[in-house]
Amino acid sequence: MAAPLAGLAGCGGGSTDNGPQPIPPSNVVLHLPADMYMHPGAPTEWWWHTGTLKAGSRTFGFEINAASFAKDNFAFGQVMLTDVDKNMHYQRTTPYLPPLLYDPARYAEADPSKSWYARLGDESNRLSMIEVTTGGSGYTSAPAVEITGGGGKLALAFAVLDATGAVSAVVLASPGVEFTSAPTVTLVGGGGSGATAKAVHSYISMKAPQADPTQNMKVKSFLVDQATGTEVFFDLTFSQQGPPFFVWGTGVNPDGTGDTVQTRNYYFSLTRFQASGTITVAGEKFTVAGVTWMDHEYGAFGTAANPVKWFLQDMQLDNGYCISNYATIAGGALPELNKKTASNCTVQAADGKSYFVPSFVTPIGRTWVSPASKITYFMQFLVEIPSFDASIVVNTLVDAQEFPLAGGGVYEGVAKASGTFQFQAVTGTAWNEQAL
């Protein structure tokens, strides 16, 4: 979508004369740049880049997400790249545990008088996590984890067994220092045999100037693909063009209670991020550009006993409107193919007018079953927004775009949009997100 959006000052035209009424600006509860910064005490908080980048005629989808779940005492980075033309998907989820890999008070800047940053992992220290490659068998106690070589020191990890006596995970407690290359990981003792593991490097670094952190944001990230070992490096710069996008029109979830980060969910996006830079895949560097999307969400967001499940479609249309449509899943009632579901939609026009309106979403067309999680994901959605006379199909460009996780997975997929809006034909880029 870089080409149709490249010349736009923002997303969209204006409001219709007889259509829905925009949310009054006085109802917006967030304030930039202050709310771009970390919010101490927030149970959850993340900065989440997604979108479409072009290298000539070649199309890439990407995600770089630095997420803190302080309520559960951990953070994680999720990084992925989809090479649409080659039908290839690279991904890595990296956990970070306190106190040495993640400090909930310092992983991001909270003081608006200082330059903004958010980071997980260490660009210079090439040990971020340890991945079990073979679980082995017969272990009656957890084997010791020996970390040697790589030029570093002070790393510490411990193994976890499953009910069958195999090693199910190796938890990195300290990444150590000065690892200039990946160290060797050896599992010793425990009464069993055959377990193996390897060191993995991954990191996310975001930083921006204090004067306006929505401009000239520098993002670097590195992943080693979980399936193939392919190395992917991002070196990107983002600058917002036009007003921010306040989800729900106000930036605060209307379904919550109270007015603190412990009880409410707050959410804004930068949907006109002019992006440029490079992506390097297995040593091949691509110069890329596009108009991308960043979410900053923080506050109350489910619990371990009652996690939030949802599916979402984000769109940047060539008529200029930006749309974020979502439906939450309650009581285990998963979406069904060809079944229309009530949803909610935030719509924003170029002049910054925002609308929060009812909508409908219907999974249509093809599905994809993840070989890792066994979850069935929907690859096409029909989004209908009656108040804007809109009927738009979100079509995912590559099926296999899941982050497989322990006990499940989450789908993050680059997509395209096409249909009608106010009875006029529209196209654009889109994003397909499913946490089922």
ABEGO torsion letter per residue (X at the ends): XAAAAAABABBEBBBBAABBBBBBAAABABBOAAAABBBBGBABBBBBBBEBBBBEABBBBBBBBBBBBAAAGBBBBBBBBBBAAAGBBBBBBBBBBOAAABBAAAABBABAABBBBBBBEBAABABABBBBABAEBGBABBBBBBBBEGGBBGBBBBBBBBAAGBBABBBBABAEBGBABBBBBBBBEGGBBGBBBBBBBBBBBBBBBAABAABGBBBBBBBBBAAAGBBBBBBBBBBBBEBBBBBGGAGBBAABBEABAAABBBBBBBAABBBBEBBBBGGBBBBBBEBBBBBBBBEBBEBAABBBBBBBBBBBBAAGBBBBBBBBBBGGBBBBBGBBBBBBBBBBBAAGBBBBBBBBBBBBEBBBBBAAAGBBBBABBBBBBAAAGBBBBBBBABABABBBBBGEBBBBBBBBBBEBBGGBBBBEBBBBBBBX
